[in-house]
Amino acid sequence: MRGTSASSAQRVATGFEPVLRAAGTDAAALGGQLFAVVDALDSSGSLRRALSDPSRAAEDKAALVAGLLRGKVDDRVVELVAGFARARWSSESDLVEAVEEAAFDAVLASAQAAGRLEQVEDELFRFERVLAGERDLRRALTDRAAAAQDRGVLVRRLLDGKVEPATLQAVERLAVAPRGRSVSAVLGLVGRLAARRRQRLVATVSVAVPPSSAQTGRLEGLLERAYGRPVQLNVSVDPEVIGGMRIQVGDEVVDSTVLARLDDARRRLAG
C-alpha cells in the first residue's frame, strides 16, 4: 500500500493499538475474528466495493459494517472494521490488506502481552528457513488441490506444542488462506509486523487526572518526533504527580513541558 491507503491503514491501526493493549492475550481471539472478516471481504466483490467506495458517505459505510457484524463478532472488531470503512482507499484490495494486517498484528499483540513476541519472531524466521530447504513441504502448504482445512491440519501436526500459540495461529492462517501469495511472502509480512511491534518504544505516563484522547494523541506525536520511533503509551493515574504529568521512557524521565517547547521550536524552524 502507498499514499492514501497507507496513511489510512496506519491511522486506523494506531487508533486500535490501545484496544489491543487492553485486550492482552485475548487479542489473539480478535485476530481470529478479523481473519473471518478478511474471508468475507475476499468472497464478496460487492461488499469490498461498497466499503471502499470513495463516493459513499463514511458513516453510511460504517453503518453497513455495524449491520453486518454487530452481534456476530466482538464489538471491538466491529468498531475497527467500521474505522477502516470510514477511511479512504486507493483500491478495494488495499482495504482487505489493511484488515488482514490488523488481524496478524492482533495475534502478535497477544504474544507481546505474554512477553513472548521475541520468541514468536524467531520461530517465524526459523520456519521460513525450514521451508526454503523443504520443497515438498512448501508444495503441500500451497497445494490448491488440497482443501484449506487439510493444509491447516498439516500445520498443526507439524507445529502444535512445539511453537508459541501466536506462531501456530499465524502459520496456520497463511496455510489456510495464502490469498494468492507464497508462504514465504506471508511469513515475511508477519515477520515485519513483529519487528515493527518490538521496535515500539514504551512510554510510561503518570498523570494526576486522566488525559483526553486528544491529549494522548498529541503526547504520542511529541514523543515519536523526539525519539524518531513509534511509541506505546502506558497511562496510569496518580493524584500525587506534581505538575500534572510524569513521562518515563526506559530509564529516562522526560519533561513534557520540554517536549512541548521542542515541538514548538521545530515548527518555527520549519517556517
C-alpha positions in Angstrom: 0.0 0.0 0.0 1.1 3.5 -0.7 -0.2 7.1 -0.5 -3.8 7.5 0.7 -4.2 3.8 1.6 -1.0 3.6 3.6 -2.0 6.7 5.6 -5.5 5.3 6.2 -4.2 1.9 7.4 -1.7 3.5 9.7 -4.2 5.9 11.2 -6.8 3.3 11.9 -4.3 0.8 13.2 -2.8 3.4 15.6 -6.2 4.1 17.0 -6.7 0.4 17.6 -3.4 -0.1 19.5 -4.8 0.9 22.9 -7.6 -1.7 22.4 -5.0 -4.4 21.7 -3.0 -3.4 24.8 -6.1 -3.6 27.0 -7.1 -6.9 25.5 -3.8 -8.5 26.5 -3.5 -12.2 25.4 -7.2 -12.1 24.4 -6.1 -10.1 21.3 -5.5 -13.4 19.6 -9.2 -14.0 19.6 -9.8 -10.6 18.0 -7.2 -11.5 15.3 -9.2 -14.7 14.6 -12.4 -12.7 14.1 -10.6 -10.2 11.9 -9.4 -13.1 9.7 -13.0 -14.1 9.3 -13.8 -10.6 8.1 -11.0 -10.9 5.6 -12.6 -14.1 4.3 -15.9 -12.4 4.0 -14.4 -9.5 2.0 -12.5 -11.8 -0.3 -15.7 -13.8 -1.1 -17.8 -10.7 -1.9 -16.7 -8.2 -4.5 -19.9 -6.2 -3.9 -19.1 -5.8 -0.2 -15.5 -4.8 -1.0 -16.7 -2.1 -3.4 -19.4 -0.8 -1.0 -16.9 -0.4 1.8 -14.1 1.2 -0.3 -16.3 3.4 -2.5 -15.0 7.0 -2.1 -18.3 8.5 -3.2 -20.2 6.9 -0.4 -20.6 8.7 2.9 -18.2 7.4 5.6 -20.9 7.0 8.2 -23.0 5.1 5.7 -20.2 2.6 5.2 -19.6 2.3 8.9 -23.4 1.7 9.4 -23.2 -1.1 6.8 -20.3 -2.7 8.8 -22.3 -2.5 12.0 -25.4 -4.0 10.4 -23.4 -6.9 9.0 -21.2 -7.7 12.0 -22.9 -6.5 15.2 -23.8 -9.5 17.3 -21.6 -11.8 15.3 -18.2 -10.7 16.3 -16.7 -8.8 19.3 -17.8 -5.1 19.4 -14.1 -4.1 19.3 -13.8 -5.8 15.9 -16.9 -4.1 14.7 -15.5 -0.7 15.6 -12.2 -1.4 14.0 -13.7 -2.6 10.7 -16.1 0.4 10.8 -13.0 2.6 11.2 -11.4 1.0 8.1 -14.7 1.6 6.2 -14.7 5.3 7.1 -11.2 5.7 5.7 -10.2 6.4 2.1 -8.6 3.7 0.0 -6.8 3.8 -3.4 -8.3 0.4 -4.2 -10.7 -2.1 -2.7 -7.8 -4.6 -2.3 -6.0 -2.2 -0.1 -8.9 -2.2 2.3 -8.7 -6.0 2.6 -5.0 -5.9 3.0 -5.3 -3.4 5.9 -7.8 -5.6 7.7 -5.6 -8.7 7.2 -2.5 -6.8 8.6 -4.6 -5.7 11.6 -5.5 -9.4 12.2 -1.9 -10.6 12.1 -0.9 -7.6 14.3 -3.6 -8.6 16.9 -2.2 -12.1 17.0 1.3 -10.6 17.6 0.0 -8.2 20.2 -1.3 -11.3 22.2 2.3 -12.7 22.1 3.7 -9.3 23.2 1.2 -9.2 26.2 2.5 -12.7 27.2 6.1 -11.5 26.9 6.8 -13.9 24.0 6.9 -11.7 21.0 10.7 -12.1 20.5 10.3 -15.9 20.6 7.5 -15.7 18.0 9.6 -13.6 15.7 12.4 -16.1 16.0 10.1 -19.0 15.3 8.7 -17.4 12.2 12.2 -16.8 10.9 13.3 -20.3 11.6 10.1 -21.8 9.9 10.8 -19.7 6.9 14.3 -21.1 6.7 13.0 -24.6 7.0 10.6 -24.0 4.1 13.4 -22.7 2.0 15.1 -26.1 2.1 11.9 -28.3 2.0 10.3 -28.2 -1.4 7.8 -30.9 -0.7 6.6 -29.1 2.4 6.3 -25.8 0.5 4.2 -27.6 -2.1 2.0 -29.2 0.5 1.3 -25.9 2.2 0.3 -24.2 -1.1 -1.4 -27.1 -2.9 -4.6 -25.6 -4.3 -5.9 -29.1 -5.0 -5.9 -29.8 -1.2 -8.7 -28.5 1.0 -7.8 -25.4 3.0 -8.7 -27.3 6.1 -6.3 -30.1 5.3 -3.5 -27.6 4.9 -4.3 -26.3 8.3 -4.3 -29.8 9.8 -0.8 -30.3 8.3 0.5 -27.1 10.1 -1.0 -28.3 13.4 0.6 -31.7 13.0 3.9 -30.1 12.3 3.9 -27.3 14.9 1.3 -27.8 17.7 3.1 -28.0 21.0 6.4 -27.0 19.5 5.9 -23.3 19.0 4.2 -20.4 20.7 0.4 -20.2 20.2 0.8 -17.0 18.2 3.3 -18.6 15.8 0.9 -21.5 15.3 -2.1 -19.3 14.7 -0.2 -17.1 12.1 1.3 -20.1 10.2 -2.0 -22.0 10.2 -3.7 -18.9 8.8 -1.2 -18.4 6.0 -1.5 -22.0 5.0 -5.3 -22.0 5.0 -5.7 -18.6 3.3 -2.5 -17.6 1.4 -4.6 -15.3 -0.7 -2.6 -15.9 -3.9 0.8 -15.3 -2.3 3.6 -17.7 -1.5 4.1 -18.9 2.1 7.4 -17.1 2.2 5.8 -13.8 1.2 3.2 -14.0 4.0 5.8 -15.1 6.6 7.9 -12.1 5.5 4.9 -9.8 6.1 4.2 -11.3 9.6 7.9 -11.1 10.4 8.0 -7.4 9.5 4.9 -6.7 11.6 6.5 -8.5 14.6 9.7 -6.5 14.1 7.8 -3.2 14.0 5.9 -4.1 17.1 9.1 -5.0 19.0 10.7 -1.7 18.0 7.9 0.4 19.5 9.2 2.4 22.5 7.2 2.1 25.7 6.5 5.3 27.5 5.0 5.1 31.0 2.9 8.2 31.7 1.8 9.0 35.2 -0.9 11.8 35.3 -2.8 13.5 38.0 -6.1 13.2 36.0 -6.9 11.0 33.0 -5.9 12.7 29.8 -8.3 13.2 26.9 -7.9 11.3 23.7 -6.7 14.5 22.0 -4.1 15.0 24.7 -2.9 11.3 24.4 -2.6 11.7 20.7 -0.6 14.9 20.9 1.7 13.3 23.5 2.3 10.3 21.3 3.1 12.6 18.4 5.6 14.6 20.5 7.4 11.5 21.8 7.5 9.9 18.3 9.1 13.1 16.8 11.5 13.4 19.7 12.7 9.7 19.5 12.1 9.0 15.8 10.2 5.8 16.6 6.7 4.7 17.2 5.7 5.0 20.9 3.4 2.9 23.0 1.8 4.9 25.9 1.0 3.1 29.1 -1.0 5.6 31.2 -1.6 5.4 34.9 -3.4 7.9 37.1 -1.6 9.1 40.2 -3.1 12.1 42.1 0.2 12.8 43.8 2.0 13.5 40.5 3.3 17.1 40.7 2.9 19.2 37.6 0.1 17.1 36.1 2.3 14.6 34.2 5.4 12.4 34.5 6.8 10.5 31.5 9.4 7.8 31.6 10.9 6.2 28.5 13.2 3.4 29.6 15.5 4.8 32.3 14.9 8.4 31.1 12.3 10.7 32.7 11.0 13.2 30.2 9.7 16.6 31.0 6.5 17.1 28.9 7.0 20.9 29.0 10.4 20.5 27.5 8.9 18.3 24.8 6.3 20.9 24.0 8.9 23.6 23.7 11.0 21.3 21.5 8.0 20.7 19.2 7.2 24.4 19.0 10.8 25.2 18.1 10.8 22.6 15.4 7.6 24.1 13.9 9.1 27.6 14.0 12.2 26.4 12.2 10.1 24.7 9.6 8.5 28.0 8.8 
